[in-house]
Amino acid sequence: MLETLDKKQATESQLLTQVNGKRAVKIFSGRANRPLAQEICDNLGLPLGKLNIKPFSDGELYVQVEESVRGCDVFIIQPTCPPVNENIMELFIVLDALKRASAEKITVVMPYYGYGRQDRKAAGREPITAKLIADLLAQAGASRVLALDLHATQIMGFFDVIVDHLFATPVLVDHIKTLGLKDIVVVSPDVGGVTRARAFAKRLDDAPIAILDKRRAVDKHNTVQVINIIGEIKGKTCILVDDMIDTAGTITQGAALLVKEGAKEVLACTSHAVLSGQAKERIDNSPISIVIATNSIPIPAERAPKKLKVLSVAGLLAEAIKRIHLDDSVSELFS
């Protein structure tokens, strides 16, 4: 016990004070997911920085950094989850405040990257909003970005600053291994998610994979139809894997088709449980036995399905923050 405490105090001392000429580190959080930020700080043995954020009567935001950050290595934790526009604007204002307070380096920790699905032009006269957000983050003062399970890996190329891209797969897989499941097949909800499904399956003793063939409505967002299954799933335990569950249309339609075609059981795994619209009702009324998600996004009780199991990514993000500050390798955390 004393040895553990000594190690924790040594880590805190190393991070908080200038060691061998290194900058002191400070961690702040916006209002998007403060519980996750506090858990990250607890993992590092650090206090959460003092940041005053409050709205004016007209809805504009007031931000004040309530402690000195001059010359510090600063991390600001803010997933740009719903309400997306409010959380993004808050992040920009906090970045500006930190930059003007003379922070030496500012790393934005984004457990969820809002507007990540708008990463290309799917029709004429559309924006590429994921690129716009990347430009605005750099302009607002971000020196580096730490992201978790971006919707598309090419988003990293939208930035002119360094991007560290982590994956929640190890956290999700470790939990699945405790369930004692047999005859597993990892299922990708679409062709675009095959790489993610293969990486997931590899960690589950090279389990086989299957793919759902779906069609997206041309004139409607958040609307898809699952029409076919590629792969053998009869009598198997199917694990549907996706980076996010938003309205849950794809995941529940896919689960229904898998069961219809003979799957023994269907579980769902996701990094980001957005759960908007009718997601709660769809999941609770679906044949999915459990939905395993992370706490990258806060999930209010009124939006949480009964079948939801939430895992923490605080330890993963804390380790990445520590390595970034100490100039240690982050790359081994990417896999």
Secondary structure in CASP SS format (residue, H / E / C, confidence):
PFRMAT SS
TARGET T0000
AUTHOR 0000-0000-0000
METHOD secondary structure of the structure
MODEL  1
M C 1.00
L H 1.00
E H 1.00
T H 1.00
L H 1.00
D H 1.00
K H 1.00
K H 1.00
Q H 1.00
A H 1.00
T H 1.00
E H 1.00
S H 1.00
Q H 1.00
L H 1.00
L H 1.00
T C 1.00
Q C 1.00
V C 1.00
N C 1.00
G C 1.00
K C 1.00
R C 1.00
A C 1.00
V E 1.00
K E 1.00
I E 1.00
F E 1.00
S E 1.00
G C 1.00
R C 1.00
A C 1.00
N C 1.00
R H 1.00
P H 1.00
L H 1.00
A H 1.00
Q H 1.00
E H 1.00
I H 1.00
C H 1.00
D H 1.00
N H 1.00
L H 1.00
G C 1.00
L C 1.00
P C 1.00
L E 1.00
G C 1.00
K C 1.00
L E 1.00
N E 1.00
I E 1.00
K E 1.00
P E 1.00
F C 1.00
S C 1.00
D C 1.00
G C 1.00
E C 1.00
L E 1.00
Y E 1.00
V E 1.00
Q E 1.00
V E 1.00
E C 1.00
E C 1.00
S C 1.00
V C 1.00
R C 1.00
G C 1.00
C C 1.00
D E 1.00
V E 1.00
F E 1.00
I E 1.00
I E 1.00
Q C 1.00
P C 1.00
T C 1.00
C C 1.00
P C 1.00
P C 1.00
V H 1.00
N H 1.00
E H 1.00
N H 1.00
I H 1.00
M H 1.00
E H 1.00
L H 1.00
F H 1.00
I H 1.00
V H 1.00
L H 1.00
D H 1.00
A H 1.00
L H 1.00
K H 1.00
R H 1.00
A C 1.00
S C 1.00
A C 1.00
E C 1.00
K E 1.00
I E 1.00
T E 1.00
V E 1.00
V E 1.00
M E 1.00
P C 1.00
Y C 1.00
Y C 1.00
G C 1.00
Y C 1.00
G C 1.00
R C 1.00
Q C 1.00
D C 1.00
R C 1.00
K C 1.00
A C 1.00
A C 1.00
G C 1.00
R C 1.00
E C 1.00
P C 1.00
I C 1.00
T H 1.00
A H 1.00
K H 1.00
L H 1.00
I H 1.00
A H 1.00
D H 1.00
L H 1.00
L H 1.00
A H 1.00
Q H 1.00
A H 1.00
G C 1.00
A C 1.00
S C 1.00
R E 1.00
V E 1.00
L E 1.00
A E 1.00
L E 1.00
D C 1.00
L C 1.00
H C 1.00
A C 1.00
T H 1.00
Q H 1.00
I H 1.00
M H 1.00
G H 1.00
F H 1.00
F C 1.00
D C 1.00
V C 1.00
I E 1.00
V E 1.00
D E 1.00
H E 1.00
L E 1.00
F C 1.00
A C 1.00
T H 1.00
P H 1.00
V H 1.00
L H 1.00
V H 1.00
D H 1.00
H H 1.00
I H 1.00
K H 1.00
T C 1.00
L C 1.00
G C 1.00
L C 1.00
K C 1.00
D C 1.00
I E 1.00
V E 1.00
V E 1.00
V E 1.00
S E 1.00
P C 1.00
D C 1.00
V H 1.00
G H 1.00
G H 1.00
V H 1.00
T H 1.00
R H 1.00
A H 1.00
R H 1.00
A H 1.00
F H 1.00
A H 1.00
K H 1.00
R H 1.00
L C 1.00
D C 1.00
D C 1.00
A C 1.00
P C 1.00
I E 1.00
A E 1.00
I E 1.00
L E 1.00
D E 1.00
K E 1.00
R E 1.00
R E 1.00
A C 1.00
V C 1.00
D C 1.00
K C 1.00
H C 1.00
N C 1.00
T C 1.00
V E 1.00
Q E 1.00
V E 1.00
I E 1.00
N E 1.00
I E 1.00
I E 1.00
G C 1.00
E C 1.00
I C 1.00
K C 1.00
G C 1.00
K C 1.00
T E 1.00
C E 1.00
I E 1.00
L E 1.00
V E 1.00
D E 1.00
D E 1.00
M E 1.00
I E 1.00
D C 1.00
T C 1.00
A C 1.00
G H 1.00
T H 1.00
I H 1.00
T H 1.00
Q H 1.00
G H 1.00
A H 1.00
A H 1.00
L H 1.00
L H 1.00
V H 1.00
K H 1.00
E C 1.00
G C 1.00
A C 1.00
K C 1.00
E E 1.00
V E 1.00
L E 1.00
A E 1.00
C E 1.00
T E 1.00
S E 1.00
H E 1.00
A E 1.00
V C 1.00
L C 1.00
S C 1.00
G C 1.00
Q C 1.00
A H 1.00
K H 1.00
E H 1.00
R H 1.00
I H 1.00
D H 1.00
N C 1.00
S C 1.00
P C 1.00
I C 1.00
S C 1.00
I E 1.00
V E 1.00
I E 1.00
A E 1.00
T E 1.00
N C 1.00
S C 1.00
I C 1.00
P C 1.00
I C 1.00
P C 1.00
A H 1.00
E H 1.00
R H 1.00
A C 1.00
P C 1.00
K C 1.00
K C 1.00
L E 1.00
K E 1.00
V E 1.00
L E 1.00
S C 1.00
V C 1.00
A H 1.00
G H 1.00
L H 1.00
L H 1.00
A H 1.00
E H 1.00
A H 1.00
I H 1.00
K H 1.00
R H 1.00
I H 1.00
H H 1.00
L C 1.00
D C 1.00
D C 1.00
S C 1.00
V C 1.00
S H 1.00
E H 1.00
L H 1.00
F C 1.00
S C 1.00
END
